[in-house]
Amino acid sequence: MRIAKVLESKIIEFVIDWRSSVIFVALKYTLELIMTTTDAFVARAGKIVCGWIFNATATAVIFGCLQYCPSAQAQDSGKPDIVFVISDDQGWGDYSFMGHPHIQTPNIDSLAHESLVFTRGYVPDSLCRPSLASIITGLYPHQHGIVGNDPPPRDSSGNRGRLYRSAEYQQVIDEYLRLHIDKLTTLPDRLSERGYVSLQTGKWWEGNATRGGFDSGMTHGDHNRGGRHGDIGLTIGRETMQPIEQFIKRARNENKPYFLWYAPMLPHTPHDPDDQLIEKYKPNSESESVAKYWAMCERFDSSVGELREMIRLHGRPRDTLIVYVCDNGWINLPDRSAYAPKSKRSQYDGGVRTPIMIHWPGKVEAKRDEQHLASSIDLVPTVLSLLGEDADRTLPGLDLTNSRKLDSRQAVFGEIFEHDIVSMDNPSDSLMYRWVIHNKWKLIVPNPSRTENAQAELYDLIRDPFETANLATSQPAEVLQLQQLLDGWWSGK
């Protein structure tokens, strides 16, 4: 389907160019006839022909625009440009607007002030690849099937790093892409049908960007040239912002609405900020490692400021829908640049909680929502709803701008899987935990086949936001109620 779209666009371009060339040549020779003849009759005839060609040209141009330029119609019908800003490995409280006493994020704070902000936002999984796949598809990991960072090698013996680089393992990766991302409908796919152009930048695990429905992207996905989770795309925000600026300019010149995926590997390791930023944070942090992480949060914030300035200068800032989310959380260890046990890859809020923002001036009311639960699976249906589309009942999420639906939401759900995928086809084989949040309560249920001696955990997130006091034994009624909700969502089998 994606190849057919590209071929169709090239054919249309050829037809328009061919028609334009024929008209231009006819017009050229008619004008030459008028300029060189001294015969009044011929001159008059030439003028008549010339007028006919001009009328035909105008008609062809109008017809061509209406028939072959749906993007121009999209602009006139109020379709916004759409930008997804995705942080990488950032704690849910590590922003000024979320109350961090030291980390300074003025650009994201400004965005939050102008957005609908859910402080109780969540991602279903706390690992980047499955989380990003959920953001781009609107599906839970067990639904889209991308449940870990790397598929299982056919030969599990030996050094895994060596296996990754082998030609045989590259075949496994290609097979995994064919079985999963190639068969999924992504947000870029949906937007392409509505006249959008799209650009992928930053982290992207699913091979070449076009495999995810993007018509352009920084990630080539060639493992022979270092491709795994973003390759050249990982330079965005760290080394350059030029591809984004060029893309916005091109979309404006072509008069087309655009979708931009900005997922820089920030504040993700390597934590290598400027020395000046490190020195800024060292006096208030418990270690240099923590200071480096805080500095990286500010570095990411600065890139968001650059992005918004590009939109202001070259785009349509009043007609740009910006969505903000983080792929997973982070709590930095004090002695090195690594994550603590209750953060990334964990079932705890330190791994799965994130602020979620929806920004569209004049269309989405800017307010801070500290009550309702939001999830990254809501982002695709929210965007489609804001475009005036009917709800897609195959998507489990809801429209975050619809207060009635938010009020009726019972819970948000999630699932934690092994880092390395155990089975190519069965998500349950990789499952470690399922979790559910209802009101103030959070229940975590382990998969006994993959978590030895683990027990169910129940937390009061209002009184105990860092999940230190397990109340499962003292609140059996709550455990039972939440277990029923969880099993009704997905049994894990």
GUTIBA-991073 format. One line per field, with one value per residue (C-alpha): residue in three letters; chain; x, z, y. Coordinates in Angstrom, 1 decimal, padded with zeros to 4 digits. Layout:
BEGIN
res <- [ala:...]
chain <- [A:...]
c1 <- [X:...]
c3 <- [Z:...]
c2 <- [Y:...]
% end
This chain:
BEGIN
res <- [met:arg:ile:ala:lys:val:leu:glu:ser:lys:ile:ile:glu:phe:val:ile:asp:trp:arg:ser:ser:val:ile:phe:val:ala:leu:lys:tyr:thr:leu:glu:leu:ile:met:thr:thr:thr:asp:ala:phe:val:ala:arg:ala:gly:lys:ile:val:cys:gly:trp:ile:phe:asn:ala:thr:ala:thr:ala:val:ile:phe:gly:cys:leu:gln:tyr:cys:pro:ser:ala:gln:ala:gln:asp:ser:gly:lys:pro:asp:ile:val:phe:val:ile:ser:asp:asp:gln:gly:trp:gly:asp:tyr:ser:phe:met:gly:his:pro:his:ile:gln:thr:pro:asn:ile:asp:ser:leu:ala:his:glu:ser:leu:val:phe:thr:arg:gly:tyr:val:pro:asp:ser:leu:cys:arg:pro:ser:leu:ala:ser:ile:ile:thr:gly:leu:tyr:pro:his:gln:his:gly:ile:val:gly:asn:asp:pro:pro:pro:arg:asp:ser:ser:gly:asn:arg:gly:arg:leu:tyr:arg:ser:ala:glu:tyr:gln:gln:val:ile:asp:glu:tyr:leu:arg:leu:his:ile:asp:lys:leu:thr:thr:leu:pro:asp:arg:leu:ser:glu:arg:gly:tyr:val:ser:leu:gln:thr:gly:lys:trp:trp:glu:gly:asn:ala:thr:arg:gly:gly:phe:asp:ser:gly:met:thr:his:gly:asp:his:asn:arg:gly:gly:arg:his:gly:asp:ile:gly:leu:thr:ile:gly:arg:glu:thr:met:gln:pro:ile:glu:gln:phe:ile:lys:arg:ala:arg:asn:glu:asn:lys:pro:tyr:phe:leu:trp:tyr:ala:pro:met:leu:pro:his:thr:pro:his:asp:pro:asp:asp:gln:leu:ile:glu:lys:tyr:lys:pro:asn:ser:glu:ser:glu:ser:val:ala:lys:tyr:trp:ala:met:cys:glu:arg:phe:asp:ser:ser:val:gly:glu:leu:arg:glu:met:ile:arg:leu:his:gly:arg:pro:arg:asp:thr:leu:ile:val:tyr:val:cys:asp:asn:gly:trp:ile:asn:leu:pro:asp:arg:ser:ala:tyr:ala:pro:lys:ser:lys:arg:ser:gln:tyr:asp:gly:gly:val:arg:thr:pro:ile:met:ile:his:trp:pro:gly:lys:val:glu:ala:lys:arg:asp:glu:gln:his:leu:ala:ser:ser:ile:asp:leu:val:pro:thr:val:leu:ser:leu:leu:gly:glu:asp:ala:asp:arg:thr:leu:pro:gly:leu:asp:leu:thr:asn:ser:arg:lys:leu:asp:ser:arg:gln:ala:val:phe:gly:glu:ile:phe:glu:his:asp:ile:val:ser:met:asp:asn:pro:ser:asp:ser:leu:met:tyr:arg:trp:val:ile:his:asn:lys:trp:lys:leu:ile:val:pro:asn:pro:ser:arg:thr:glu:asn:ala:gln:ala:glu:leu:tyr:asp:leu:ile:arg:asp:pro:phe:glu:thr:ala:asn:leu:ala:thr:ser:gln:pro:ala:glu:val:leu:gln:leu:gln:gln:leu:leu:asp:gly:trp:trp:ser:gly:lys]
chain <- [A:A:A:A:A:A:A:A:A:A:A:A:A:A:A:A:A:A:A:A:A:A:A:A:A:A:A:A:A:A:A:A:A:A:A:A:A:A:A:A:A:A:A:A:A:A:A:A:A:A:A:A:A:A:A:A:A:A:A:A:A:A:A:A:A:A:A:A:A:A:A:A:A:A:A:A:A:A:A:A:A:A:A:A:A:A:A:A:A:A:A:A:A:A:A:A:A:A:A:A:A:A:A:A:A:A:A:A:A:A:A:A:A:A:A:A:A:A:A:A:A:A:A:A:A:A:A:A:A:A:A:A:A:A:A:A:A:A:A:A:A:A:A:A:A:A:A:A:A:A:A:A:A:A:A:A:A:A:A:A:A:A:A:A:A:A:A:A:A:A:A:A:A:A:A:A:A:A:A:A:A:A:A:A:A:A:A:A:A:A:A:A:A:A:A:A:A:A:A:A:A:A:A:A:A:A:A:A:A:A:A:A:A:A:A:A:A:A:A:A:A:A:A:A:A:A:A:A:A:A:A:A:A:A:A:A:A:A:A:A:A:A:A:A:A:A:A:A:A:A:A:A:A:A:A:A:A:A:A:A:A:A:A:A:A:A:A:A:A:A:A:A:A:A:A:A:A:A:A:A:A:A:A:A:A:A:A:A:A:A:A:A:A:A:A:A:A:A:A:A:A:A:A:A:A:A:A:A:A:A:A:A:A:A:A:A:A:A:A:A:A:A:A:A:A:A:A:A:A:A:A:A:A:A:A:A:A:A:A:A:A:A:A:A:A:A:A:A:A:A:A:A:A:A:A:A:A:A:A:A:A:A:A:A:A:A:A:A:A:A:A:A:A:A:A:A:A:A:A:A:A:A:A:A:A:A:A:A:A:A:A:A:A:A:A:A:A:A:A:A:A:A:A:A:A:A:A:A:A:A:A:A:A:A:A:A:A:A:A:A:A:A:A:A:A:A:A:A:A:A:A:A:A:A:A:A:A:A:A:A:A:A:A:A:A:A:A:A:A:A:A:A:A:A:A:A:A:A:A:A:A:A:A:A:A:A:A:A:A:A:A:A:A:A:A:A:A:A:A:A:A:A:A:A:A:A:A:A:A:A:A:A:A]
c1 <- [000.0:002.8:004.7:001.5:001.1:004.6:004.1:000.7:002.3:005.1:002.6:000.5:003.7:004.5:001.0:000.9:004.4:003.5:000.3:002.1:004.9:002.4:000.5:003.7:005.0:001.7:001.6:005.2:004.7:001.4:003.1:005.9:003.3:001.7:005.0:006.4:003.3:002.2:-001.0:-003.9:-006.0:-003.3:-002.6:-006.2:-006.4:-003.3:-004.8:-007.9:-005.8:-003.7:-006.8:-008.1:-004.8:-004.7:-008.3:-007.4:-004.3:-006.2:-008.8:-006.1:-004.4:-007.6:-008.6:-005.2:-005.1:-008.6:-007.9:-004.3:-003.6:-005.7:-003.1:-004.1:-007.7:-006.4:-004.9:-008.1:-010.2:-008.1:-005.9:-003.2:000.5:001.1:004.3:005.0:007.7:009.0:011.5:013.7:014.5:013.2:011.6:008.0:008.8:012.0:010.6:010.2:006.4:006.1:007.7:011.4:013.3:016.4:016.0:015.2:013.0:011.7:010.7:008.7:007.3:006.1:004.5:002.8:001.4:-000.2:-001.4:-003.9:-001.6:-002.2:000.2:-001.1:000.0:001.3:002.9:002.0:005.6:008.7:011.1:011.7:010.9:007.5:006.6:007.4:005.4:002.4:002.7:002.8:000.0:-002.3:-002.1:-000.9:002.4:000.5:-001.7:001.0:003.4:006.6:007.2:011.0:014.0:015.5:013.9:015.2:018.2:017.7:020.7:020.5:024.0:027.1:027.7:024.5:026.4:028.3:025.0:023.5:026.2:025.9:024.2:021.9:020.6:019.9:017.6:015.8:015.4:014.0:011.6:010.5:009.8:007.8:005.7:005.0:005.6:004.9:001.5:000.5:-001.4:000.5:-000.4:001.7:-000.3:-003.6:-002.4:-001.0:-004.5:-005.5:-002.9:-000.1:003.6:005.7:009.2:010.8:013.7:015.4:014.9:013.2:013.6:011.5:014.0:013.8:011.4:009.2:008.3:006.4:004.4:006.7:007.3:010.7:013.0:016.5:016.7:017.9:017.7:020.6:022.4:025.5:025.8:025.1:021.3:019.5:017.4:017.8:021.3:021.6:018.3:020.0:022.0:018.8:018.8:022.4:024.2:021.7:018.2:018.6:016.5:013.5:013.9:014.3:011.2:009.0:010.1:009.5:006.0:005.1:006.4:004.4:001.4:000.9:000.1:002.8:003.5:006.8:008.2:010.7:012.1:015.7:017.9:017.6:018.2:019.1:022.7:025.4:025.0:027.5:026.3:028.5:030.8:029.0:025.7:027.3:028.8:025.5:023.8:026.6:026.1:022.5:022.9:024.1:026.7:028.3:026.4:023.0:024.2:024.9:021.4:019.8:021.9:020.8:017.1:017.9:019.7:016.7:014.5:016.7:016.2:012.4:012.9:014.8:012.0:009.3:011.3:011.5:007.7:007.3:009.6:008.8:005.5:002.1:002.4:-001.3:-002.2:000.2:-000.9:001.9:001.7:004.2:005.1:008.1:008.8:009.7:010.9:014.3:015.8:019.5:021.8:024.1:027.3:027.1:024.9:022.5:018.9:017.7:015.6:012.3:012.6:013.2:012.2:010.2:006.5:006.6:005.7:009.3:009.3:005.8:004.5:004.9:003.3:001.2:000.4:-002.0:-001.3:-003.4:-003.9:-007.6:-008.8:-007.7:-008.2:-005.0:-005.4:-003.6:-005.5:-004.2:-007.2:-007.9:-005.7:-004.2:-002.2:000.1:-002.4:-004.8:-002.6:-003.6:-007.4:-007.0:-005.3:-007.9:-010.7:-009.2:-009.0:-012.8:-012.6:-015.0:-013.6:-011.8:-013.2:-010.2:-008.1:-008.3:-007.6:-009.8:-009.9:-008.2:-010.0:-013.4:-014.2:-017.2:-015.0:-012.3:-014.9:-016.2:-012.7:-012.3:-008.6:-005.3:-003.4:000.1:002.5:006.2:008.1:011.7:014.2:015.0:011.9:011.5:009.1:008.6:004.9:003.6:003.8:002.8:006.2:008.0:005.5:006.8:004.1:000.7:-000.5:-003.6:-004.4:-008.0:-008.5:-005.7:-005.0:-002.3:-002.1:000.9:000.5:003.6:003.7:004.8:006.5:009.0:009.2:010.4:008.8:007.1:003.9:001.0:001.6:-001.0:-000.1:-002.0:-000.5:-001.9:-000.3:002.6:003.6:007.0:005.4:007.2:004.3:002.7:-000.9:-001.9:-002.3:-004.2:-006.6:-007.8:-011.1:-009.2:-006.8:-009.8:-011.6:-008.4:-007.5:-010.9:-010.3:-006.9:-008.1:-010.9:-008.4:-005.9:-005.4:-001.7:-002.3]
c3 <- [000.0:000.9:-002.3:-004.3:-002.8:-003.8:-007.4:-007.6:-006.5:-009.1:-011.9:-010.9:-011.0:-014.5:-015.8:-014.5:-015.8:-019.2:-019.5:-018.5:-021.1:-023.9:-023.0:-022.7:-026.1:-027.8:-026.1:-027.1:-030.8:-030.8:-029.3:-031.8:-034.6:-033.2:-032.9:-036.4:-038.7:-040.4:-041.6:-039.6:-040.1:-039.0:-036.0:-035.1:-035.4:-033.3:-030.6:-030.6:-030.3:-027.6:-025.6:-025.9:-024.7:-021.8:-020.8:-021.2:-019.1:-016.3:-016.4:-016.4:-013.4:-011.4:-012.4:-011.6:-008.1:-007.3:-008.6:-007.7:-004.8:-001.8:000.5:-000.7:000.2:003.5:004.3:003.4:005.5:008.6:008.9:011.4:011.2:013.7:015.8:018.3:020.8:022.6:025.4:026.0:029.5:031.6:035.0:035.3:037.8:036.2:034.8:036.4:035.7:037.5:040.6:040.4:042.6:040.5:036.9:034.6:031.6:030.5:027.0:028.0:030.9:028.3:026.2:029.3:030.2:026.7:026.6:028.0:030.5:032.2:035.1:035.6:032.2:031.5:028.9:028.9:028.9:030.3:027.5:024.5:021.5:022.6:024.1:020.8:018.8:021.1:020.5:016.7:016.4:019.4:020.4:023.5:023.1:023.3:020.4:018.1:019.1:019.5:023.1:023.5:021.9:020.0:018.5:019.5:017.5:016.1:018.0:021.6:022.5:022.5:022.8:022.0:020.7:018.2:017.1:016.5:014.0:012.1:008.7:010.0:012.7:010.3:008.5:011.8:012.2:008.7:009.3:012.6:010.7:008.1:010.7:012.7:011.6:008.0:008.9:011.3:010.5:012.0:012.5:009.4:007.4:008.5:008.0:004.5:003.4:004.5:002.4:005.0:004.4:007.2:008.6:011.1:013.2:016.3:017.8:015.5:015.9:013.0:010.1:007.4:008.3:005.3:007.0:009.6:007.0:006.9:003.4:004.6:007.5:008.9:009.9:007.1:009.1:007.4:009.9:007.7:008.4:012.1:012.0:015.1:016.8:014.8:013.2:011.6:013.1:016.5:015.6:015.8:018.8:019.7:016.6:014.3:013.8:010.1:008.7:010.6:009.5:005.8:006.1:007.5:004.8:002.1:003.5:003.4:-000.1:-001.2:000.7:002.5:006.1:007.8:010.6:012.4:014.7:017.0:019.2:020.0:022.2:025.0:027.9:027.2:027.8:027.0:029.5:027.9:028.4:028.2:031.2:032.0:032.5:034.7:036.9:037.1:038.6:040.7:043.9:044.3:043.3:045.3:042.7:039.4:037.7:038.8:037.8:034.3:034.0:035.2:032.7:029.9:030.8:030.3:027.0:025.8:026.8:024.7:021.7:022.2:022.2:018.9:017.4:018.5:017.1:013.7:013.7:014.5:011.8:009.0:009.9:011.2:015.0:015.5:013.4:014.8:017.0:019.4:021.4:024.2:025.9:027.2:026.1:029.6:032.9:034.6:038.1:037.9:040.2:042.3:041.4:037.6:034.6:034.9:035.9:039.3:039.9:040.1:037.0:033.3:032.5:035.7:036.5:038.9:038.2:037.9:034.7:033.2:034.3:032.2:031.7:028.5:026.7:023.9:022.4:019.7:020.2:020.1:019.6:022.7:026.1:028.0:031.5:034.0:034.8:037.9:038.3:035.1:033.9:030.4:028.4:025.3:023.6:023.6:021.4:018.0:018.7:020.1:016.9:014.7:016.7:016.5:012.7:012.8:012.2:013.6:016.4:015.2:017.3:016.7:018.9:022.7:023.6:023.8:022.9:025.6:024.8:025.4:029.1:029.1:028.0:030.5:033.3:032.3:032.1:034.7:034.5:032.6:032.0:031.2:030.7:031.3:029.1:028.9:027.3:024.6:023.0:023.9:021.1:017.7:017.7:021.2:023.5:026.6:026.5:027.2:029.8:033.3:034.8:034.2:036.0:036.4:037.9:039.1:040.9:043.5:043.5:041.5:041.3:039.9:039.1:038.2:035.6:037.8:034.9:034.5:037.9:040.6:044.0:043.0:044.7:043.8:044.9:045.7:046.2:047.2:044.6:046.3:049.7:048.4:044.9:045.0:045.8:049.0:051.0:049.6:050.8:049.0:052.2:054.1:051.2:049.7:048.4:046.3:045.0:043.9:042.2:040.3:039.4:037.7:035.8:034.8:033.6:031.7:029.8:029.0:030.8:029.9:028.0]
c2 <- [000.0:002.4:001.7:002.2:005.7:006.7:005.5:007.3:010.6:010.2:009.5:012.5:014.7:013.4:014.0:017.6:018.3:016.8:018.8:022.0:021.4:020.9:024.1:026.0:024.9:025.8:029.1:029.9:029.2:031.2:034.2:033.9:033.9:037.1:038.9:038.0:038.3:041.5:040.0:041.5:038.4:036.0:038.3:038.3:034.5:034.2:036.4:034.2:031.1:032.7:033.6:030.1:028.7:031.1:030.0:026.4:026.9:028.5:025.8:023.1:024.7:025.0:021.4:020.1:021.8:020.5:017.0:016.4:018.7:017.5:019.1:022.6:021.7:020.4:023.8:025.6:023.2:024.0:020.9:021.7:020.8:018.1:017.7:014.9:015.8:012.7:012.8:009.8:008.5:011.4:011.2:012.3:015.0:016.2:019.5:022.9:022.9:019.5:020.9:019.9:022.3:022.5:021.3:024.3:023.6:027.0:026.0:023.0:025.0:027.6:024.8:023.4:026.8:026.9:023.3:020.8:019.1:015.7:015.3:011.7:010.5:007.0:004.8:001.1:-000.1:001.4:000.3:002.5:000.3:-001.1:002.3:004.2:001.6:002.2:006.0:005.6:003.0:003.8:000.1:-001.7:-003.7:-007.1:-005.8:-004.5:-007.4:-005.3:-006.2:-005.8:-004.1:-007.0:-010.2:-013.6:-015.0:-018.4:-019.6:-018.3:-019.6:-017.5:-013.8:-011.8:-008.8:-011.0:-012.5:-009.0:-008.3:-011.5:-011.8:-014.5:-012.2:-009.4:-011.9:-012.4:-008.6:-008.2:-011.1:-009.4:-006.1:-007.9:-009.6:-006.5:-002.9:-003.7:-005.0:-002.2:001.0:003.9:007.5:008.6:006.1:007.6:011.2:010.4:009.5:013.0:014.8:015.1:014.8:013.4:013.3:011.0:012.2:010.7:007.3:004.8:001.0:-000.2:-000.2:002.4:005.2:004.5:001.1:003.1:005.1:008.1:009.5:010.9:010.3:010.4:006.7:004.4:001.2:-000.5:-002.7:-002.7:001.0:001.0:000.9:-000.5:002.1:005.3:005.5:008.9:010.0:010.0:013.1:015.3:017.5:016.6:017.7:019.3:020.6:021.4:018.4:019.7:023.3:022.2:019.9:022.7:025.0:022.4:021.6:025.3:025.8:022.8:024.1:020.8:020.0:018.0:015.5:015.7:013.0:014.6:011.9:012.9:010.6:013.2:013.3:009.6:008.5:009.4:012.1:014.5:018.1:021.2:021.6:024.9:023.1:020.5:023.1:024.9:021.8:020.3:022.5:021.2:017.6:014.6:013.7:014.6:011.8:013.3:016.8:015.5:014.0:017.2:019.1:016.8:017.6:021.3:020.4:018.6:021.6:023.9:021.8:022.1:025.8:025.6:023.5:026.0:028.9:027.1:026.6:030.3:031.4:029.0:027.3:028.1:028.4:029.2:026.2:023.6:020.8:019.8:016.6:015.9:012.7:010.7:007.2:006.0:007.3:007.6:007.8:008.3:006.3:008.5:006.8:006.5:007.4:004.5:004.0:002.9:-000.2:001.5:003.6:002.6:-001.0:-001.3:-001.5:001.4:005.0:005.9:003.9:004.4:007.8:010.9:014.3:014.3:017.6:018.6:022.0:023.7:027.5:028.5:024.9:023.0:024.7:025.2:023.9:021.6:018.4:016.6:014.3:012.4:009.5:009.7:007.2:007.3:005.0:008.0:010.1:008.7:008.8:012.3:013.6:011.9:013.4:016.9:016.4:015.8:012.0:009.5:007.3:004.2:001.4:-000.8:001.6:001.1:004.8:007.8:011.5:013.4:016.6:014.9:015.5:013.2:010.3:011.2:011.2:007.7:006.2:003.4:002.8:002.9:-000.3:-001.4:-004.4:-004.9:-007.3:-008.7:-006.4:-009.1:-010.6:-014.2:-015.3:-013.8:-014.4:-014.7:-011.6:-013.7:-015.5:-012.2:-010.9:-010.1:-007.8:-006.4:-003.3:-001.2:002.2:003.0:006.3:006.4:002.7:000.8:-002.9:-004.8:-008.5:-010.6:-013.3:-016.3:-018.1:-015.2:-013.5:-015.9:-015.5:-012.2:-011.2:-008.8:-005.2:-002.6:001.1:004.3:006.7:009.8:009.1:007.1:008.4:006.6:003.2:002.3:000.7:-002.5:-002.6:-005.8:-007.9:-005.2:-004.3:-007.6:-006.1:-003.5:-006.2:-008.3:-005.4:-004.3:-007.9:-008.2:-005.0:-006.2:-009.6:-007.9:-005.8:-008.6:-011.9:-012.1:-015.3]
% end
